[in-house]
Amino acid sequence: MPSGQLRSPAVIASLPWREWIDADRDTFARLLGEVVAQQRVPDLMPLVREELERDPISALVTCAGVARDDASLPLIIAALSRCDPAARADIFDAIGAIGGVNAHEVLHRFATCGDGAVERLATRALAQHATSNDCQLLRELAASSDWAIRYHVAEALGNFPQAENLAALTALAADSTAIVAQRARGWLDAIGSAV
């Protein structure tokens, strides 16, 4: 088989993934996630979802996010309660990447849940995938005592240069944490030069 054919979604989908996963799940479930994410093979998303439900390993979670697979969102959200805390960053990123009202509601809820580590991860994902509907919460989070949250807020608000967001960025430009202030000033400078 010529190597170019191995990149064909139809050929990739026709491979014996189920057999391979049954024989060596650790290797082939991970490989499934990586290949489907890289080669965009929608015909394999049902198998990705099945394996996500079984065990939400990072490669499968990332795959669902890259594919922006709405049908995977409930599985990924459910994975938050049963995953290793080290895997939460990938899960929140996938939720943000999938997007939509439900995803953003989940990110909003976790960004204000009271658990600092979870709030940082959720705010980071929200900032990376923010829409104008997220700006009110982001402005509220600009007052967080956690510098990492304020940094992510500064990253996001610069994409939405409305007056109320510029006011929050101006306040962040005077932040006592240098990296937060620098990020906010960078956005204000960029917005100012674009006007």
C-alpha positions, 0 to 999 in steps of 0.5 A: 500500500503506498504511503499516501493511502495511509493518510486517506480517512477512508483507509484509516477508518477501514483499519481493524481498530477494534481488534487492535484496541481489544488486544492492547488498549493502552497503545491503540486507544491512544493511537486512535485518538492521535490519528483521528485528531491529526488526520480528521477521520469523522467515521471513527468518532463513534469509536473514539466516543466509545473509548472515551466513555470507557476511559477518558485518556488524554489522546481521546479527550484531545481528539474530541476537542480537535474534532469539535465533536458535540456528541463527545461533550457529555462524556468529557464533562463526565470525565471531570469527576473520574479523571486524574487531576493531572488530566483536567487541563486537557479536559477543560481545553477540549470542553472549550474547543468543542464550544457551544452554550453548554460547554461555556456554561460548564466553564463558567461554573468551574471558573467560579467553583471555589477550588483555585486549581480548577478555577485556573484551568477553567479560566484558561480554557475559557480565555482561549475559546472566549466569545463575547458572551463570556466577557461579563464573567471575564471582567468579574474574574479580573478582580480575582486574587489569583494572578493566573486567573487575572493573566488569562482574563487579560489574554482574553479581554483584548480580543473584545475591545469594547469600552467595559473590557478596555476599562478592565484591561486598564485596571489589569495594566496596573496589576501588582503581578508584572506578567499580568500588567505586561499582558494587559499593557500589550493588549492596550498598546495593540488596540491603541495602535489599531484605532 
